[in-house]
Amino acid sequence: MCCDQQSFYCEYLNVWLNEDAKLYNQFPKYICVPSFMSKEPKIILLADDDLDDQQLLEEAFLLLEKDAAIHTVSSAKEVLEYLQTCPKEELPHLIVLDFNMPDFTGAEVLELIYAHTDYKKIPVVVWSTSNSPFHKSLCEEKGAVQYFSKPNSFIEISQLASKMLRFCNYDLYQ
């Protein structure tokens, strides 16, 4: 197991690619996760119209947090519908938005989310195929806690998922 000065603990991967040795060898044998993460199950709302990207990020989250409740939607409209129908005590601890969705951009969705008082404490991260500095600054200006460019490999997605999980907010109901 690996441990560094920041007290990380490692969780071994049960890689679903065991049948394919070539792909399996591209993945690390473990992923480091900060030990300060709460044991409370995380609730994550993941909005992405690319179902492959959605599935890969969801799998990465679940490798890191087996008990996480991941709710997936494919449009900005579905994000808003989910939040409006969600009981306050079940609001997500984190929202992940794709920047390029068919109905609104991630920046526009951020504006709509943060216009509602009940959602102001929910951290929102944006991820996108675009690495445009303009898109990044626009999202951060609208309240995104971080803007990530979508990576090209599952290991990079797993590392990104670990970074995203650090933003989960458990103080939503206080």
Secondary structure, 3 states (H helix, E strand, C coil): CCCCCCCEEEEECCCCCCCCHHHHCCCCCEEEEECCCCCCCCEEEEECCCHHHHHHHHHHHHHHCCCCEEEEECCHHHHHHHHHHCCHHHCCCEEEEECECCCCEHHHHHHHHHCCHHHCCCCEEEEECCCCHHHHHHHHHCCCCEEEECCCCHHHHHHHHHHHHCCCCCCCCC
